[in-house]
Amino acid sequence: MVGRNVKSVRKGLETVGRKVGVEGVSAHVFRHTAAVHMAEAGIPMSEISQYLGHSNTVITERVHARYSPNHLRRAAEAVDFTKQ
């Protein structure tokens, strides 16, 4: 409701998601989306990790970066023998 304080971010996001017909809205979804967009933009893993508050890049790479559509694209292109 307009003008009321949010007592719980989780419940607030769930309520908004339900009202607009989107399931699974959470703070983690926003963090994940931000990390994927940063990875897509070429931001180094160390910077993304710091931005998210991770203690090292391992968790950032394991949880977020691998979902980027361009993740491993160079590796895939290296074995794409259809290109000359």
N, CA, C and O atoms as a GROMACS GRO file, in nm:
protein
  336
    1MET      N    1   0.083  -0.118   0.000
    1MET     CA    2   0.000   0.000   0.000
    1MET      C    3   0.088   0.124   0.000
    1MET      O    4   0.195   0.126   0.061
    2VAL      N    5   0.045   0.223  -0.066
    2VAL     CA    6   0.120   0.346  -0.077
    2VAL      C    7   0.130   0.416   0.058
    2VAL      O    8   0.032   0.426   0.131
    3GLY      N    9   0.250   0.463   0.089
    3GLY     CA   10   0.269   0.540   0.211
    3GLY      C   11   0.297   0.459   0.336
    3GLY      O   12   0.312   0.517   0.443
    4ARG      N   13   0.305   0.327   0.325
    4ARG     CA   14   0.332   0.245   0.442
    4ARG      C   15   0.476   0.195   0.438
    4ARG      O   16   0.530   0.170   0.330
    5ASN      N   17   0.537   0.183   0.553
    5ASN     CA   18   0.672   0.130   0.563
    5ASN      C   19   0.672  -0.020   0.532
    5ASN      O   20   0.577  -0.092   0.564
    6VAL      N   21   0.779  -0.064   0.471
    6VAL     CA   22   0.796  -0.207   0.444
    6VAL      C   23   0.867  -0.268   0.563
    6VAL      O   24   0.978  -0.228   0.596
    7LYS      N   25   0.804  -0.363   0.628
    7LYS     CA   26   0.863  -0.427   0.744
    7LYS      C   27   0.956  -0.541   0.703
    7LYS      O   28   1.051  -0.573   0.775
    8SER      N   29   0.928  -0.603   0.588
    8SER     CA   30   1.008  -0.715   0.540
    8SER      C   31   1.028  -0.700   0.390
    8SER      O   32   0.932  -0.700   0.313
    9VAL      N   33   1.153  -0.688   0.348
    9VAL     CA   34   1.183  -0.677   0.205
    9VAL      C   35   1.134  -0.802   0.133
    9VAL      O   36   1.074  -0.792   0.026
   10ARG      N   37   1.159  -0.918   0.190
   10ARG     CA   38   1.118  -1.043   0.127
   10ARG      C   39   0.967  -1.045   0.103
   10ARG      O   40   0.922  -1.074  -0.008
   11LYS      N   41   0.890  -1.015   0.206
   11LYS     CA   42   0.745  -1.016   0.192
   11LYS      C   43   0.697  -0.907   0.098
   11LYS      O   44   0.602  -0.927   0.022
   12GLY      N   45   0.764  -0.791   0.103
   12GLY     CA   46   0.727  -0.683   0.013
   12GLY      C   47   0.748  -0.721  -0.133
   12GLY      O   48   0.663  -0.694  -0.217
   13LEU      N   49   0.862  -0.784  -0.163
   13LEU     CA   50   0.888  -0.828  -0.300
   13LEU      C   51   0.791  -0.937  -0.343
   13LEU      O   52   0.745  -0.937  -0.458
   14GLU      N   53   0.759  -1.029  -0.253
   14GLU     CA   54   0.662  -1.134  -0.285
   14GLU      C   55   0.525  -1.073  -0.317
   14GLU      O   56   0.457  -1.116  -0.410
   15THR      N   57   0.486  -0.974  -0.239
   15THR     CA   58   0.357  -0.908  -0.260
   15THR      C   59   0.353  -0.838  -0.394
   15THR      O   60   0.257  -0.853  -0.470
   16VAL      N   61   0.457  -0.762  -0.424
   16VAL     CA   62   0.463  -0.692  -0.552
   16VAL      C   63   0.463  -0.792  -0.667
   16VAL      O   64   0.390  -0.774  -0.765
   17GLY      N   65   0.541  -0.897  -0.655
   17GLY     CA   66   0.545  -1.001  -0.759
   17GLY      C   67   0.408  -1.062  -0.782
   17GLY      O   68   0.366  -1.081  -0.896
   18ARG      N   69   0.340  -1.094  -0.675
   18ARG     CA   70   0.207  -1.153  -0.685
   18ARG      C   71   0.109  -1.057  -0.753
   18ARG      O   72   0.028  -1.098  -0.836
   19LYS      N   73   0.118  -0.929  -0.717
   19LYS     CA   74   0.026  -0.829  -0.774
   19LYS      C   75   0.048  -0.810  -0.924
   19LYS      O   76  -0.047  -0.780  -0.997
   20VAL      N   77   0.170  -0.827  -0.970
   20VAL     CA   78   0.196  -0.809  -1.114
   20VAL      C   79   0.200  -0.943  -1.188
   20VAL      O   80   0.226  -0.946  -1.308
   21GLY      N   81   0.176  -1.052  -1.116
   21GLY     CA   82   0.169  -1.183  -1.180
   21GLY      C   83   0.302  -1.247  -1.211
   21GLY      O   84   0.314  -1.325  -1.306
   22VAL      N   85   0.404  -1.214  -1.131
   22VAL     CA   86   0.537  -1.273  -1.151
   22VAL      C   87   0.574  -1.353  -1.026
   22VAL      O   88   0.577  -1.300  -0.915
   23GLU      N   89   0.601  -1.481  -1.047
   23GLU     CA   90   0.639  -1.568  -0.935
   23GLU      C   91   0.791  -1.564  -0.912
   23GLU      O   92   0.867  -1.537  -1.005
   24GLY      N   93   0.833  -1.591  -0.792
   24GLY     CA   94   0.974  -1.608  -0.761
   24GLY      C   95   1.054  -1.480  -0.751
   24GLY      O   96   1.177  -1.483  -0.764
   25VAL      N   97   0.990  -1.367  -0.727
   25VAL     CA   98   1.062  -1.241  -0.711
   25VAL      C   99   1.129  -1.241  -0.574
   25VAL      O  100   1.065  -1.266  -0.473
   26SER      N  101   1.260  -1.212  -0.574
   26SER     CA  102   1.333  -1.207  -0.447
   26SER      C  103   1.453  -1.115  -0.462
   26SER      O  104   1.492  -1.080  -0.573
   27ALA      N  105   1.510  -1.077  -0.350
   27ALA     CA  106   1.631  -0.994  -0.352
   27ALA      C  107   1.743  -1.068  -0.425
   27ALA      O  108   1.822  -1.007  -0.496
   28HIS      N  109   1.749  -1.200  -0.407
   28HIS     CA  110   1.852  -1.279  -0.474
   28HIS      C  111   1.839  -1.269  -0.626
   28HIS      O  112   1.939  -1.264  -0.697
   29VAL      N  113   1.717  -1.266  -0.676
   29VAL     CA  114   1.696  -1.253  -0.820
   29VAL      C  115   1.755  -1.122  -0.870
   29VAL      O  116   1.817  -1.118  -0.976
   30PHE      N  117   1.736  -1.014  -0.795
   30PHE     CA  118   1.792  -0.885  -0.835
   30PHE      C  119   1.945  -0.889  -0.831
   30PHE      O  120   2.010  -0.836  -0.921
   31ARG      N  121   2.003  -0.950  -0.728
   31ARG     CA  122   2.149  -0.962  -0.719
   31ARG      C  123   2.203  -1.044  -0.836
   31ARG      O  124   2.301  -1.007  -0.899
   32HIS      N  125   2.136  -1.155  -0.862
   32HIS     CA  126   2.178  -1.243  -0.971
   32HIS      C  127   2.171  -1.169  -1.105
   32HIS      O  128   2.265  -1.176  -1.184
   33THR      N  129   2.062  -1.101  -1.128
   33THR     CA  130   2.045  -1.027  -1.253
   33THR      C  131   2.152  -0.920  -1.268
   33THR      O  132   2.210  -0.904  -1.375
   34ALA      N  133   2.180  -0.847  -1.161
   34ALA     CA  134   2.284  -0.745  -1.165
   34ALA      C  135   2.420  -0.807  -1.199
   34ALA      O  136   2.493  -0.753  -1.281
   35ALA      N  137   2.453  -0.918  -1.136
   35ALA     CA  138   2.581  -0.985  -1.160
   35ALA      C  139   2.593  -1.033  -1.303
   35ALA      O  140   2.698  -1.018  -1.365
   36VAL      N  141   2.487  -1.090  -1.358
   36VAL     CA  142   2.489  -1.138  -1.496
   36VAL      C  143   2.508  -1.021  -1.592
   36VAL      O  144   2.585  -1.031  -1.688
   37HIS      N  145   2.438  -0.911  -1.568
   37HIS     CA  146   2.452  -0.794  -1.655
   37HIS      C  147   2.593  -0.735  -1.646
   37HIS      O  148   2.650  -0.693  -1.747
   38MET      N  149   2.650  -0.733  -1.527
   38MET     CA  150   2.788  -0.685  -1.512
   38MET      C  151   2.884  -0.775  -1.588
   38MET      O  152   2.974  -0.727  -1.657
   39ALA      N  153   2.866  -0.907  -1.575
   39ALA     CA  154   2.953  -1.001  -1.647
   39ALA      C  155   2.940  -0.982  -1.797
   39ALA      O  156   3.040  -0.984  -1.869
   40GLU      N  157   2.818  -0.963  -1.845
   40GLU     CA  158   2.793  -0.938  -1.988
   40GLU      C  159   2.863  -0.812  -2.035
   40GLU      O  160   2.907  -0.804  -2.150
   41ALA      N  161   2.872  -0.712  -1.947
   41ALA     CA  162   2.934  -0.584  -1.982
   41ALA      C  163   3.086  -0.590  -1.973
   41ALA      O  164   3.154  -0.492  -2.000
   42GLY      N  165   3.138  -0.708  -1.935
   42GLY     CA  166   3.283  -0.724  -1.929
   42GLY      C  167   3.347  -0.676  -1.800
   42GLY      O  168   3.468  -0.658  -1.794
   43ILE      N  169   3.267  -0.655  -1.697
   43ILE     CA  170   3.321  -0.614  -1.568
   43ILE      C  171   3.399  -0.732  -1.511
   43ILE      O  172   3.348  -0.844  -1.508
   44PRO      N  173   3.522  -0.711  -1.465
   44PRO     CA  174   3.601  -0.821  -1.409
   44PRO      C  175   3.532  -0.887  -1.290
   44PRO      O  176   3.465  -0.821  -1.212
   45MET      N  177   3.550  -1.018  -1.278
   45MET     CA  178   3.489  -1.094  -1.168
   45MET      C  179   3.526  -1.036  -1.033
   45MET      O  180   3.444  -1.036  -0.941
   46SER      N  181   3.648  -0.987  -1.019
   46SER     CA  182   3.690  -0.930  -0.890
   46SER      C  183   3.605  -0.810  -0.852
   46SER      O  184   3.572  -0.793  -0.734
   47GLU      N  185   3.567  -0.727  -0.949
   47GLU     CA  186   3.483  -0.611  -0.921
   47GLU      C  187   3.339  -0.653  -0.891
   47GLU      O  188   3.275  -0.600  -0.800
   48ILE      N  189   3.288  -0.749  -0.968
   48ILE     CA  190   3.152  -0.798  -0.943
   48ILE      C  191   3.145  -0.859  -0.803
   48ILE      O  192   3.050  -0.836  -0.729
   49SER      N  193   3.246  -0.936  -0.768
   49SER     CA  194   3.252  -1.001  -0.637
   49SER      C  195   3.251  -0.897  -0.525
   49SER      O  196   3.178  -0.912  -0.427
   50GLN      N  197   3.330  -0.793  -0.541
   50GLN     CA  198   3.333  -0.687  -0.440
   50GLN      C  199   3.198  -0.617  -0.432
   50GLN      O  200   3.150  -0.589  -0.322
   51TYR      N  201   3.139  -0.588  -0.545
   51TYR     CA  202   3.010  -0.520  -0.549
   51TYR      C  203   2.903  -0.599  -0.474
   51TYR      O  204   2.820  -0.543  -0.403
   52LEU      N  205   2.906  -0.731  -0.491
   52LEU     CA  206   2.808  -0.818  -0.426
   52LEU      C  207   2.843  -0.850  -0.281
   52LEU      O  208   2.760  -0.905  -0.208
   53GLY      N  209   2.964  -0.815  -0.240
   53GLY     CA  210   3.005  -0.841  -0.103
   53GLY      C  211   3.058  -0.981  -0.080
   53GLY      O  212   3.063  -1.027   0.034
   54HIS      N  213   3.097  -1.049  -0.188
   54HIS     CA  214   3.154  -1.183  -0.172
   54HIS      C  215   3.298  -1.171  -0.124
   54HIS      O  216   3.366  -1.073  -0.156
   55SER      N  217   3.344  -1.269  -0.049
   55SER     CA  218   3.480  -1.263   0.004
   55SER      C  219   3.585  -1.299  -0.102
   55SER      O  220   3.702  -1.264  -0.088
   56ASN      N  221   3.542  -1.369  -0.206
   56ASN     CA  222   3.632  -1.398  -0.318
   56ASN      C  223   3.550  -1.422  -0.444
   56ASN      O  224   3.427  -1.423  -0.440
   57THR      N  225   3.619  -1.440  -0.557
   57THR     CA  226   3.548  -1.450  -0.685
   57THR      C  227   3.491  -1.589  -0.711
   57THR      O  228   3.411  -1.605  -0.803
   58VAL      N  229   3.529  -1.688  -0.635
   58VAL     CA  230   3.484  -1.825  -0.661
   58VAL      C  231   3.332  -1.834  -0.656
   58VAL      O  232   3.270  -1.889  -0.747
   59ILE      N  233   3.272  -1.781  -0.551
   59ILE     CA  234   3.127  -1.788  -0.539
   59ILE      C  235   3.060  -1.706  -0.649
   59ILE      O  236   2.956  -1.746  -0.702
   60THR      N  237   3.118  -1.593  -0.683
   60THR     CA  238   3.062  -1.509  -0.789
   60THR      C  239   3.060  -1.585  -0.920
   60THR      O  240   2.959  -1.586  -0.991
   61GLU      N  241   3.171  -1.649  -0.954
   61GLU     CA  242   3.180  -1.725  -1.078
   61GLU      C  243   3.086  -1.844  -1.078
   61GLU      O  244   3.019  -1.871  -1.177
   62ARG      N  245   3.081  -1.915  -0.966
   62ARG     CA  246   3.000  -2.037  -0.959
   62ARG      C  247   2.850  -2.008  -0.964
   62ARG      O  248   2.776  -2.079  -1.031
   63VAL      N  249   2.807  -1.904  -0.895
   63VAL     CA  250   2.664  -1.879  -0.881
   63VAL      C  251   2.608  -1.787  -0.988
   63VAL      O  252   2.496  -1.807  -1.034
   64HIS      N  253   2.684  -1.686  -1.028
   64HIS     CA  254   2.627  -1.584  -1.114
   64HIS      C  255   2.678  -1.582  -1.257
   64HIS      O  256   2.598  -1.585  -1.351
   65ALA      N  257   2.807  -1.579  -1.276
   65ALA     CA  258   2.862  -1.555  -1.409
   65ALA      C  259   2.831  -1.666  -1.508
   65ALA      O  260   2.817  -1.640  -1.627
   66ARG      N  261   2.820  -1.787  -1.462
   66ARG     CA  262   2.797  -1.897  -1.555
   66ARG      C  263   2.662  -1.891  -1.625
   66ARG      O  264   2.640  -1.959  -1.725
   67TYR      N  265   2.572  -1.810  -1.572
   67TYR     CA  266   2.441  -1.796  -1.636
   67TYR      C  267   2.438  -1.690  -1.745
   67TYR      O  268   2.338  -1.673  -1.814
   68SER      N  269   2.547  -1.621  -1.760
   68SER     CA  270   2.557  -1.521  -1.865
   68SER      C  271   2.552  -1.590  -2.001
   68SER      O  272   2.623  -1.688  -2.022
   69PRO      N  273   2.470  -1.541  -2.093
   69PRO     CA  274   2.461  -1.605  -2.225
   69PRO      C  275   2.594  -1.610  -2.299
   69PRO      O  276   2.615  -1.698  -2.383
   70ASN      N  277   2.684  -1.517  -2.268
   70ASN     CA  278   2.814  -1.517  -2.338
   70ASN      C  279   2.923  -1.593  -2.262
   70ASN      O  280   3.035  -1.604  -2.311
   71HIS      N  281   2.891  -1.645  -2.145
   71HIS     CA  282   2.990  -1.721  -2.069
   71HIS      C  283   3.036  -1.841  -2.151
   71HIS      O  284   2.953  -1.917  -2.201
   72LEU      N  285   3.162  -1.858  -2.166
   72LEU     CA  286   3.226  -1.966  -2.241
   72LEU      C  287   3.206  -1.955  -2.393
   72LEU      O  288   3.236  -2.049  -2.467
   73ARG      N  289   3.156  -1.841  -2.439
   73ARG     CA  290   3.137  -1.823  -2.584
   73ARG      C  291   3.269  -1.837  -2.660
   73ARG      O  292   3.274  -1.903  -2.764
   74ARG      N  293   3.375  -1.776  -2.609
   74ARG     CA  294   3.506  -1.787  -2.676
   74ARG      C  295   3.552  -1.932  -2.684
   74ARG      O  296   3.607  -1.974  -2.785
   75ALA      N  297   3.529  -2.007  -2.577
   75ALA     CA  298   3.568  -2.148  -2.576
   75ALA      C  299   3.489  -2.225  -2.681
   75ALA      O  300   3.545  -2.308  -2.752
   76ALA      N  301   3.360  -2.198  -2.691
   76ALA     CA  302   3.275  -2.266  -2.790
   76ALA      C  303   3.316  -2.228  -2.933
   76ALA      O  304   3.316  -2.312  -3.023
   77GLU      N  305   3.351  -2.101  -2.952
   77GLU     CA  306   3.392  -2.058  -3.085
   77GLU      C  307   3.524  -2.122  -3.129
   77GLU      O  308   3.547  -2.143  -3.248
   78ALA      N  309   3.609  -2.153  -3.032
   78ALA     CA  310   3.738  -2.215  -3.063
   78ALA      C  311   3.722  -2.353  -3.124
   78ALA      O  312   3.808  -2.398  -3.199
   79VAL      N  313   3.612  -2.421  -3.092
   79VAL     CA  314   3.589  -2.556  -3.147
   79VAL      C  315   3.475  -2.557  -3.248
   79VAL      O  316   3.426  -2.664  -3.284
   80ASP      N  317   3.434  -2.440  -3.293
   80ASP     CA  318   3.332  -2.429  -3.396
   80ASP      C  319   3.400  -2.443  -3.532
   80ASP      O  320   3.451  -2.344  -3.585
   81PHE      N  321   3.401  -2.562  -3.586
   81PHE     CA  322   3.472  -2.589  -3.710
   81PHE      C  323   3.392  -2.550  -3.834
   81PHE      O  324   3.439  -2.569  -3.946
   82THR      N  325   3.272  -2.496  -3.814
   82THR     CA  326   3.193  -2.451  -3.929
   82THR      C  327   3.241  -2.313  -3.975
   82THR      O  328   3.211  -2.272  -4.088
   83LYS      N  329   3.315  -2.243  -3.891
   83LYS     CA  330   3.370  -2.111  -3.927
   83LYS      C  331   3.507  -2.131  -3.992
   83LYS      O  332   3.585  -2.215  -3.949
   84GLN      N  333   3.533  -2.053  -4.092
   84GLN     CA  334   3.661  -2.063  -4.162
   84GLN      C  335   3.763  -1.973  -4.100
   84GLN      O  336   3.877  -1.969  -4.146
   0.00000   0.00000   0.00000
